[in-house]
Amino acid sequence: MLKTLNKVQNYLLPSLQGRGWGVGLLLLLLPLCLTSCGDDDDDTIQQPPVPVVTDDTPEYLREGTDVRPTTWSVPDYTLYEHTMSVQVQLGDTLAAYQGTGDMMCATIGGEVRAVSTYHETGGQAYFELVIGGDKVGHQVSLSYYCDRLHRIYTISNWATFTPSAAPTGDDGIYRPMFSEHD
């Protein structure tokens, strides 16, 4: 094997003839290491593969025709006397389809009161909503746009608006049931 490496070195790097196979091999591999082992500046979140659709896949997990909502924009919070904050994670079923193009929206009486895009910290994906409101007791609806499935999922009358309070799980994160399978 050493003889073969010396032949490769002498063919590719004739100026290193007689200096041993280690130096030549090092010089051959150095450009490869510098390009493949370099610092990756791509900070995009790696998306998991989308599950395969089969005949058994429920309709709500099949690709739809909804487009990314352009009317969902962050409201002017100075218009509201109170806010209600909630951190939302999707249930396991829809989490398999979530990605950086997703959005979540809270509305009161059909008016957008909060918008969040997909965030990921420490491997945990979530949406942070700060919901603006004037009166305690109004019903809040929650909508989720899934970019991969091109679908909008909505929970009408999801919560009652209460300043500084929001529905949460045991760990302080709310996991909505957009379907009976979540």
Z-matrix of the N, CA and C atoms (Angstrom, degrees):
N
C 1 1.446
C 2 1.526 1 110.14
N 3 1.316 2 116.37 1 -40.94
C 4 1.463 3 120.66 2 179.46
C 5 1.527 4 110.84 3 -59.58
N 6 1.320 5 115.46 4 -37.59
C 7 1.461 6 120.56 5 179.58
C 8 1.534 7 110.18 6 -64.78
N 9 1.340 8 116.67 7 -40.82
C 10 1.459 9 121.56 8 178.72
C 11 1.523 10 110.49 9 -64.42
N 12 1.342 11 117.28 10 -43.42
C 13 1.460 12 120.67 11 178.69
C 14 1.527 13 111.19 12 -62.06
N 15 1.333 14 116.93 13 -39.50
C 16 1.470 15 120.13 14 177.73
C 17 1.523 16 110.95 15 -63.80
N 18 1.348 17 117.20 16 -38.30
C 19 1.464 18 120.18 17 178.33
C 20 1.527 19 110.86 18 -65.37
N 21 1.333 20 116.72 19 -43.23
C 22 1.467 21 120.94 20 178.37
C 23 1.525 22 109.64 21 -62.09
N 24 1.327 23 116.81 22 -44.69
C 25 1.469 24 120.70 23 179.53
C 26 1.518 25 110.41 24 -61.94
N 27 1.319 26 117.72 25 -45.90
C 28 1.469 27 121.20 26 -178.29
C 29 1.529 28 111.30 27 -65.31
N 30 1.334 29 116.71 28 -31.72
C 31 1.454 30 119.86 29 179.46
C 32 1.528 31 110.83 30 -75.33
N 33 1.359 32 116.21 31 -46.87
C 34 1.459 33 120.30 32 -176.27
C 35 1.524 34 113.17 33 -81.90
N 36 1.313 35 117.09 34 -33.91
C 37 1.465 36 120.81 35 -176.68
C 38 1.527 37 109.34 36 -131.79
N 39 1.335 38 118.01 37 72.32
C 40 1.464 39 119.79 38 -175.66
C 41 1.520 40 113.83 39 -61.98
N 42 1.324 41 118.87 40 -23.75
C 43 1.467 42 120.45 41 -179.22
C 44 1.530 43 112.38 42 -70.53
N 45 1.344 44 117.39 43 -13.44
C 46 1.461 45 120.62 44 -179.87
C 47 1.521 46 112.27 45 -100.81
N 48 1.341 47 117.87 46 13.00
C 49 1.462 48 121.22 47 -179.42
C 50 1.518 49 110.90 48 -54.82
N 51 1.306 50 115.47 49 132.07
C 52 1.449 51 121.16 50 176.22
C 53 1.515 52 114.22 51 84.77
N 54 1.304 53 121.02 52 0.87
C 55 1.474 54 122.48 53 -178.44
C 56 1.526 55 112.40 54 -96.27
N 57 1.292 56 117.24 55 4.81
C 58 1.460 57 119.98 56 179.07
C 59 1.516 58 110.92 57 94.45
N 60 1.308 59 114.86 58 152.62
C 61 1.457 60 119.57 59 -175.57
C 62 1.527 61 112.40 60 -73.73
N 63 1.292 62 119.17 61 -23.53
C 64 1.473 63 121.97 62 -176.55
C 65 1.515 64 112.80 63 -64.26
N 66 1.330 65 117.37 64 -44.61
C 67 1.469 66 120.66 65 -178.65
C 68 1.517 67 110.00 66 -65.69
N 69 1.326 68 116.30 67 -44.89
C 70 1.463 69 120.25 68 -179.82
C 71 1.514 70 112.13 69 -63.23
N 72 1.328 71 115.55 70 -44.10
C 73 1.459 72 119.86 71 179.34
C 74 1.521 73 110.70 72 -63.46
N 75 1.312 74 116.37 73 -40.50
C 76 1.454 75 120.68 74 177.20
C 77 1.523 76 110.62 75 -59.46
N 78 1.309 77 116.75 76 -46.30
C 79 1.464 78 120.21 77 179.96
C 80 1.523 79 112.26 78 -67.67
N 81 1.328 80 117.24 79 -30.85
C 82 1.459 81 120.22 80 176.46
C 83 1.531 82 111.56 81 -69.73
N 84 1.317 83 116.68 82 -38.76
C 85 1.461 84 121.30 83 -175.72
C 86 1.524 85 113.81 84 -86.51
N 87 1.309 86 117.92 85 -19.94
C 88 1.460 87 121.31 86 -176.96
C 89 1.531 88 112.82 87 -57.09
N 90 1.330 89 120.57 88 -48.91
C 91 1.476 90 118.71 89 178.58
C 92 1.525 91 112.75 90 -60.91
N 93 1.330 92 116.80 91 -36.00
C 94 1.454 93 119.86 92 178.36
C 95 1.526 94 110.66 93 -63.35
N 96 1.314 95 116.49 94 -45.01
C 97 1.468 96 120.50 95 179.15
C 98 1.519 97 111.58 96 -64.69
N 99 1.300 98 117.28 97 -40.15
C 100 1.460 99 119.94 98 -177.73
C 101 1.517 100 111.84 99 -67.22
N 102 1.317 101 118.05 100 -32.39
C 103 1.465 102 119.24 101 -179.76
C 104 1.513 103 112.43 102 -86.87
N 105 1.324 104 118.52 103 -36.74
C 106 1.454 105 119.32 104 -176.95
C 107 1.515 106 113.26 105 -91.44
N 108 1.316 107 117.94 106 -22.17
C 109 1.460 108 120.75 107 -177.97
C 110 1.521 109 111.52 108 -101.91
N 111 1.297 110 116.80 109 7.84
C 112 1.453 111 120.81 110 -176.98
C 113 1.510 112 111.45 111 -71.01
N 114 1.309 113 115.07 112 172.01
C 115 1.450 114 122.32 113 178.69
C 116 1.522 115 108.95 114 -71.97
N 117 1.299 116 116.88 115 125.41
C 118 1.451 117 121.52 116 -179.04
C 119 1.521 118 108.92 117 -87.35
N 120 1.317 119 116.77 118 117.18
C 121 1.460 120 121.17 119 -179.45
C 122 1.516 121 112.40 120 -87.14
N 123 1.311 122 117.84 121 -0.22
C 124 1.450 123 120.86 122 -178.54
C 125 1.525 124 108.53 123 -80.36
N 126 1.334 125 116.82 124 106.15
C 127 1.461 126 121.70 125 -176.76
C 128 1.522 127 112.79 126 -94.22
N 129 1.319 128 118.17 127 11.96
C 130 1.445 129 119.60 128 -178.24
C 131 1.520 130 109.98 129 -69.79
N 132 1.301 131 114.58 130 147.33
C 133 1.451 132 120.91 131 -179.96
C 134 1.527 133 107.75 132 -77.36
N 135 1.314 134 116.16 133 129.14
C 136 1.456 135 120.40 134 179.24
C 137 1.522 136 108.81 135 -75.00
N 138 1.322 137 115.82 136 123.76
C 139 1.451 138 121.33 137 -178.55
C 140 1.523 139 110.00 138 -88.11
N 141 1.329 140 116.51 139 138.22
C 142 1.458 141 118.41 140 175.83
C 143 1.528 142 109.19 141 -69.82
N 144 1.323 143 117.17 142 156.48
C 145 1.462 144 118.91 143 178.99
C 146 1.521 145 110.65 144 -64.81
N 147 1.320 146 115.87 145 145.96
C 148 1.461 147 120.86 146 178.57
C 149 1.523 148 108.27 147 -74.10
N 150 1.337 149 117.33 148 132.78
C 151 1.463 150 119.34 149 178.57
C 152 1.535 151 111.46 150 -57.51
N 153 1.299 152 115.82 151 149.07
C 154 1.458 153 122.01 152 -178.73
C 155 1.526 154 109.41 153 -74.58
N 156 1.329 155 115.83 154 136.61
C 157 1.460 156 121.45 155 176.68
C 158 1.523 157 108.89 156 -84.49
N 159 1.319 158 115.40 157 129.07
C 160 1.468 159 121.30 158 177.48
C 161 1.525 160 108.43 159 -122.95
N 162 1.318 161 116.53 160 179.08
C 163 1.467 162 120.57 161 177.42
C 164 1.522 163 111.49 162 -62.51
N 165 1.343 164 116.66 163 -24.73
C 166 1.466 165 121.03 164 -178.59
C 167 1.524 166 113.18 165 -86.70
N 168 1.330 167 117.86 166 -5.58
C 169 1.466 168 121.04 167 -178.66
C 170 1.527 169 109.50 168 -67.99
N 171 1.343 170 117.89 169 126.00
C 172 1.463 171 119.98 170 179.78
C 173 1.538 172 110.98 171 -63.13
N 174 1.297 173 116.07 172 153.70
C 175 1.475 174 121.82 173 -176.29
C 176 1.531 175 111.91 174 -57.13
N 177 1.324 176 118.02 175 -37.76
C 178 1.462 177 119.83 176 -176.28
C 179 1.534 178 112.68 177 -69.21
N 180 1.348 179 117.71 178 -11.32
C 181 1.464 180 121.42 179 177.02
C 182 1.530 181 112.44 180 -106.17
N 183 1.317 182 116.43 181 8.47
C 184 1.461 183 120.52 182 175.75
C 185 1.527 184 108.51 183 -93.68
N 186 1.314 185 115.89 184 156.30
C 187 1.457 186 119.93 185 -177.66
C 188 1.525 187 110.48 186 -61.69
N 189 1.349 188 114.88 187 131.90
C 190 1.450 189 120.83 188 179.91
C 191 1.521 190 111.57 189 -103.87
N 192 1.330 191 114.83 190 -161.06
C 193 1.468 192 120.62 191 -178.10
C 194 1.522 193 112.39 192 -121.45
N 195 1.334 194 117.76 193 6.26
C 196 1.462 195 120.03 194 179.99
C 197 1.526 196 110.03 195 -68.10
N 198 1.321 197 115.58 196 146.73
C 199 1.459 198 120.66 197 176.45
C 200 1.522 199 108.57 198 -108.54
N 201 1.331 200 115.04 199 160.09
C 202 1.471 201 120.24 200 -179.80
C 203 1.536 202 108.57 201 -58.09
N 204 1.321 203 117.04 202 124.19
C 205 1.468 204 120.54 203 -176.29
C 206 1.535 205 112.28 204 -64.21
N 207 1.304 206 116.56 205 125.23
C 208 1.467 207 120.96 206 177.46
C 209 1.520 208 111.03 207 -91.57
N 210 1.316 209 116.98 208 -13.91
C 211 1.470 210 120.51 209 -179.94
C 212 1.521 211 112.24 210 -87.55
N 213 1.318 212 117.24 211 -7.07
C 214 1.450 213 120.18 212 177.48
C 215 1.521 214 107.97 213 -84.78
N 216 1.310 215 116.90 214 100.40
C 217 1.463 216 120.52 215 176.54
C 218 1.521 217 108.81 216 -133.42
N 219 1.318 218 115.17 217 151.39
C 220 1.464 219 121.04 218 -176.72
C 221 1.529 220 109.02 219 -62.49
N 222 1.319 221 117.01 220 127.69
C 223 1.470 222 119.90 221 -178.42
C 224 1.531 223 112.47 222 -75.13
N 225 1.296 224 115.20 223 166.93
C 226 1.463 225 122.09 224 174.25
C 227 1.531 226 107.00 225 -83.24
N 228 1.328 227 116.55 226 104.92
C 229 1.463 228 120.87 227 -174.68
C 230 1.522 229 113.21 228 -67.91
N 231 1.329 230 118.10 229 -15.43
C 232 1.466 231 119.56 230 177.82
C 233 1.528 232 110.96 231 -68.95
N 234 1.330 233 116.98 232 -14.11
C 235 1.465 234 120.78 233 178.59
C 236 1.521 235 112.48 234 -79.08
N 237 1.321 236 116.94 235 -11.18
C 238 1.459 237 120.74 236 -174.32
C 239 1.518 238 111.09 237 -118.03
N 240 1.302 239 114.33 238 144.31
C 241 1.459 240 121.05 239 -178.32
C 242 1.528 241 112.11 240 -77.59
N 243 1.324 242 116.97 241 -31.08
C 244 1.463 243 121.51 242 -174.28
C 245 1.529 244 111.01 243 -131.66
N 246 1.336 245 115.11 244 163.09
C 247 1.463 246 120.99 245 171.32
C 248 1.516 247 109.69 246 -134.89
N 249 1.300 248 114.17 247 155.72
C 250 1.458 249 122.82 248 176.40
C 251 1.528 250 105.94 249 -131.30
N 252 1.315 251 118.31 250 125.67
C 253 1.464 252 121.93 251 -176.84
C 254 1.518 253 110.91 252 -108.38
N 255 1.332 254 114.86 253 143.15
C 256 1.463 255 119.86 254 177.65
C 257 1.526 256 108.75 255 -150.05
N 258 1.330 257 115.53 256 140.59
C 259 1.457 258 122.27 257 173.64
C 260 1.521 259 106.19 258 -106.33
N 261 1.349 260 115.98 259 126.85
C 262 1.462 261 121.71 260 -172.39
C 263 1.524 262 110.59 261 -118.65
N 264 1.324 263 115.15 262 134.11
C 265 1.468 264 122.08 263 170.24
C 266 1.517 265 107.46 264 -121.59
N 267 1.319 266 115.58 265 142.46
C 268 1.455 267 119.54 266 178.28
C 269 1.517 268 110.75 267 -75.38
N 270 1.324 269 115.44 268 153.44
C 271 1.456 270 120.20 269 173.30
C 272 1.524 271 109.56 270 -67.64
N 273 1.314 272 116.79 271 167.69
C 274 1.460 273 121.63 272 -174.36
C 275 1.528 274 113.64 273 -56.93
N 276 1.321 275 117.83 274 -37.47
C 277 1.466 276 120.36 275 -176.32
C 278 1.515 277 111.42 276 -63.59
N 279 1.323 278 118.19 277 -54.93
C 280 1.463 279 120.77 278 -179.46
C 281 1.522 280 112.29 279 -75.25
N 282 1.317 281 118.18 280 -25.22
C 283 1.472 282 120.72 281 179.19
C 284 1.523 283 111.22 282 -60.66
N 285 1.319 284 117.19 283 -27.63
C 286 1.463 285 120.43 284 178.78
C 287 1.530 286 111.91 285 -65.68
N 288 1.338 287 117.15 286 -17.20
C 289 1.460 288 121.79 287 -177.27
C 290 1.528 289 112.93 288 -110.38
N 291 1.318 290 118.00 289 -6.11
C 292 1.463 291 120.31 290 -174.60
C 293 1.514 292 111.61 291 -68.85
N 294 1.331 293 115.21 292 156.31
C 295 1.452 294 120.12 293 -179.98
C 296 1.515 295 111.24 294 -166.02
N 297 1.311 296 115.78 295 -178.99
C 298 1.462 297 121.73 296 -173.66
C 299 1.522 298 113.78 297 -67.21
N 300 1.318 299 118.74 298 -15.25
C 301 1.464 300 121.06 299 178.67
C 302 1.512 301 113.20 300 -89.34
N 303 1.328 302 117.83 301 2.46
C 304 1.463 303 122.43 302 -176.25
C 305 1.530 304 111.84 303 -80.28
N 306 1.332 305 114.61 304 157.28
C 307 1.469 306 121.95 305 177.46
C 308 1.526 307 109.13 306 -140.55
N 309 1.324 308 114.78 307 155.64
C 310 1.452 309 120.83 308 172.60
C 311 1.518 310 107.71 309 -131.90
N 312 1.329 311 116.08 310 146.23
C 313 1.458 312 121.12 311 -174.25
C 314 1.526 313 109.43 312 -141.68
N 315 1.322 314 115.71 313 141.20
C 316 1.461 315 121.26 314 172.83
C 317 1.523 316 107.85 315 -115.88
N 318 1.317 317 115.96 316 136.97
C 319 1.468 318 120.71 317 179.72
C 320 1.528 319 109.96 318 -129.31
N 321 1.324 320 114.17 319 152.58
C 322 1.464 321 121.58 320 171.95
C 323 1.519 322 105.34 321 -128.06
N 324 1.324 323 116.24 322 121.18
C 325 1.454 324 120.57 323 -178.95
C 326 1.524 325 112.48 324 58.74
N 327 1.325 326 118.01 325 32.31
C 328 1.457 327 122.19 326 179.23
C 329 1.522 328 114.32 327 82.71
N 330 1.336 329 117.83 328 -4.68
C 331 1.463 330 122.38 329 179.71
C 332 1.527 331 109.88 330 -95.65
N 333 1.332 332 116.13 331 130.59
C 334 1.464 333 120.93 332 -179.71
C 335 1.521 334 109.37 333 -65.97
N 336 1.334 335 115.94 334 125.11
C 337 1.465 336 121.55 335 -179.58
C 338 1.524 337 112.97 336 -118.67
N 339 1.353 338 117.72 337 -9.44
C 340 1.465 339 121.40 338 177.61
C 341 1.522 340 108.70 339 -164.11
N 342 1.329 341 115.71 340 145.09
C 343 1.461 342 122.18 341 176.63
C 344 1.524 343 107.82 342 -140.90
N 345 1.323 344 115.82 343 140.59
C 346 1.457 345 120.98 344 175.83
C 347 1.515 346 109.15 345 -141.96
N 348 1.315 347 114.83 346 147.37
C 349 1.451 348 120.34 347 172.24
C 350 1.521 349 107.79 348 -104.33
N 351 1.296 350 115.30 349 172.40
C 352 1.465 351 123.71 350 -178.31
C 353 1.526 352 110.31 351 -64.72
N 354 1.321 353 116.53 352 132.03
C 355 1.468 354 123.25 353 175.11
C 356 1.524 355 107.94 354 -126.04
N 357 1.313 356 115.90 355 151.32
C 358 1.458 357 119.53 356 174.52
C 359 1.521 358 108.73 357 -139.46
N 360 1.320 359 115.76 358 128.44
C 361 1.460 360 122.67 359 177.44
C 362 1.518 361 108.09 360 -137.82
N 363 1.305 362 116.08 361 127.15
C 364 1.461 363 120.49 362 178.23
C 365 1.512 364 113.38 363 57.96
N 366 1.321 365 116.78 364 33.42
C 367 1.453 366 120.62 365 179.51
C 368 1.517 367 114.36 366 80.81
N 369 1.324 368 117.72 367 0.48
C 370 1.458 369 122.00 368 179.19
C 371 1.527 370 109.98 369 -103.91
N 372 1.321 371 117.17 370 123.92
C 373 1.461 372 122.07 371 178.27
C 374 1.524 373 108.80 372 -92.97
N 375 1.339 374 115.66 373 140.72
C 376 1.459 375 119.36 374 -178.48
C 377 1.531 376 110.68 375 -160.36
N 378 1.318 377 115.20 376 169.79
C 379 1.460 378 124.30 377 174.47
C 380 1.521 379 106.76 378 -126.45
N 381 1.331 380 117.33 379 134.60
C 382 1.466 381 121.49 380 176.89
C 383 1.520 382 108.89 381 -109.61
N 384 1.311 383 115.85 382 122.53
C 385 1.461 384 121.19 383 -179.29
C 386 1.522 385 110.19 384 -117.05
N 387 1.316 386 116.22 385 131.64
C 388 1.464 387 122.79 386 170.43
C 389 1.519 388 104.40 387 -115.60
N 390 1.324 389 116.05 388 109.93
C 391 1.457 390 122.34 389 -171.62
C 392 1.521 391 109.36 390 -98.43
N 393 1.307 392 116.31 391 122.98
C 394 1.459 393 121.36 392 179.26
C 395 1.515 394 111.09 393 -87.99
N 396 1.332 395 116.76 394 141.63
C 397 1.457 396 120.38 395 178.91
C 398 1.517 397 111.68 396 -159.48
N 399 1.333 398 114.72 397 160.60
C 400 1.457 399 120.71 398 179.84
C 401 1.525 400 112.54 399 -105.24
N 402 1.316 401 115.50 400 -39.69
C 403 1.457 402 118.80 401 -173.89
C 404 1.522 403 110.82 402 -122.10
N 405 1.307 404 114.29 403 140.64
C 406 1.459 405 120.88 404 174.36
C 407 1.524 406 108.06 405 -70.69
N 408 1.329 407 116.43 406 140.74
C 409 1.462 408 120.20 407 174.24
C 410 1.514 409 114.90 408 105.13
N 411 1.322 410 119.36 409 -11.82
C 412 1.465 411 120.02 410 177.45
C 413 1.529 412 109.32 411 -69.43
N 414 1.305 413 116.08 412 148.04
C 415 1.459 414 121.32 413 179.19
C 416 1.534 415 110.43 414 -83.84
N 417 1.331 416 115.62 415 133.13
C 418 1.464 417 122.53 416 179.90
C 419 1.528 418 108.11 417 -106.17
N 420 1.328 419 115.72 418 131.92
C 421 1.462 420 120.90 419 173.63
C 422 1.519 421 108.54 420 -104.45
N 423 1.331 422 116.31 421 148.87
C 424 1.462 423 122.26 422 -177.23
C 425 1.523 424 108.61 423 -121.56
N 426 1.341 425 116.55 424 129.66
C 427 1.466 426 121.19 425 178.62
C 428 1.515 427 109.65 426 -126.43
N 429 1.331 428 114.51 427 144.84
C 430 1.458 429 121.72 428 179.91
C 431 1.522 430 108.62 429 -128.75
N 432 1.339 431 116.38 430 125.60
C 433 1.470 432 120.98 431 174.92
C 434 1.523 433 108.15 432 -100.99
N 435 1.335 434 116.24 433 121.63
C 436 1.453 435 122.98 434 177.94
C 437 1.527 436 107.93 435 -100.68
N 438 1.327 437 116.22 436 110.57
C 439 1.457 438 121.32 437 -176.26
C 440 1.526 439 112.23 438 -65.91
N 441 1.309 440 117.10 439 -36.40
C 442 1.473 441 119.99 440 -178.92
C 443 1.518 442 112.66 441 -68.75
N 444 1.315 443 116.18 442 -34.76
C 445 1.465 444 119.94 443 -178.90
C 446 1.526 445 112.17 444 -97.13
N 447 1.310 446 117.61 445 -7.96
C 448 1.472 447 121.70 446 -177.07
C 449 1.531 448 110.42 447 52.46
N 450 1.338 449 113.56 448 51.18
C 451 1.465 450 120.01 449 -179.42
C 452 1.522 451 110.63 450 -137.20
N 453 1.329 452 114.68 451 148.03
C 454 1.460 453 122.27 452 172.56
C 455 1.529 454 107.19 453 -111.52
N 456 1.326 455 115.83 454 126.52
C 457 1.458 456 122.93 455 178.00
C 458 1.525 457 106.97 456 -110.60
N 459 1.328 458 117.44 457 134.64
C 460 1.466 459 120.66 458 -176.84
C 461 1.522 460 110.72 459 -132.17
N 462 1.335 461 113.92 460 139.40
C 463 1.460 462 121.58 461 170.48
C 464 1.522 463 105.94 462 -113.30
N 465 1.317 464 116.55 463 106.62
C 466 1.468 465 120.80 464 178.07
C 467 1.524 466 109.28 465 -73.90
N 468 1.322 467 115.86 466 145.74
C 469 1.468 468 121.49 467 179.18
C 470 1.527 469 110.96 468 48.93
N 471 1.312 470 114.73 469 48.92
C 472 1.458 471 122.85 470 -177.00
C 473 1.531 472 112.22 471 -65.99
N 474 1.333 473 116.58 472 -41.79
C 475 1.468 474 120.50 473 -178.17
C 476 1.518 475 109.11 474 -151.17
N 477 1.298 476 114.89 475 163.26
C 478 1.467 477 120.96 476 173.90
C 479 1.519 478 107.66 477 -95.98
N 480 1.336 479 116.56 478 130.43
C 481 1.459 480 120.18 479 -178.18
C 482 1.522 481 110.42 480 -64.34
N 483 1.324 482 115.16 481 121.37
C 484 1.455 483 123.31 482 176.52
C 485 1.519 484 107.09 483 -137.41
N 486 1.346 485 118.25 484 118.05
C 487 1.469 486 119.69 485 -178.21
C 488 1.527 487 112.01 486 -54.96
N 489 1.311 488 114.94 487 138.59
C 490 1.467 489 123.71 488 175.42
C 491 1.521 490 114.09 489 61.07
N 492 1.317 491 117.77 490 16.73
C 493 1.455 492 120.45 491 177.52
C 494 1.515 493 108.39 492 -138.05
N 495 1.290 494 115.78 493 150.48
C 496 1.456 495 120.53 494 178.73
C 497 1.509 496 109.23 495 -156.28
N 498 1.329 497 116.86 496 154.79
C 499 1.462 498 118.65 497 177.30
C 500 1.526 499 110.14 498 -66.32
N 501 1.309 500 116.38 499 134.15
C 502 1.469 501 120.45 500 179.71
C 503 1.517 502 109.25 501 -140.98
N 504 1.305 503 114.69 502 166.48
C 505 1.458 504 121.12 503 172.40
C 506 1.516 505 108.85 504 -90.92
N 507 1.311 506 115.96 505 -170.74
C 508 1.461 507 120.97 506 -179.20
C 509 1.525 508 112.69 507 -61.69
N 510 1.346 509 116.62 508 -28.18
C 511 1.461 510 120.69 509 -177.43
C 512 1.523 511 113.02 510 -97.97
N 513 1.328 512 117.77 511 11.82
C 514 1.461 513 121.55 512 178.17
C 515 1.512 514 114.18 513 84.92
N 516 1.317 515 117.40 514 4.22
C 517 1.463 516 121.97 515 -179.87
C 518 1.521 517 108.77 516 -114.37
N 519 1.323 518 115.70 517 134.72
C 520 1.461 519 120.49 518 179.89
C 521 1.529 520 109.67 519 -92.16
N 522 1.320 521 116.50 520 133.57
C 523 1.460 522 122.34 521 177.42
C 524 1.531 523 108.53 522 -119.65
N 525 1.326 524 116.08 523 97.92
C 526 1.464 525 119.78 524 -176.05
C 527 1.529 526 111.78 525 -70.29
N 528 1.306 527 115.31 526 154.41
C 529 1.463 528 122.19 527 177.15
C 530 1.529 529 107.77 528 -102.92
N 531 1.344 530 116.83 529 86.78
C 532 1.452 531 121.06 530 178.07
C 533 1.528 532 111.06 531 -76.05
N 534 1.321 533 116.10 532 -14.12
C 535 1.465 534 121.35 533 174.65
C 536 1.520 535 107.56 534 -150.01
N 537 1.314 536 114.97 535 167.98
C 538 1.465 537 119.15 536 179.29
C 539 1.521 538 112.26 537 -71.37
N 540 1.355 539 117.26 538 -8.56
C 541 1.453 540 120.86 539 -177.00
C 542 1.530 541 113.14 540 -96.14
N 543 1.334 542 118.61 541 -5.98
C 544 1.486 543 121.54 542 -177.50
C 545 1.510 544 111.05 543 -75.69
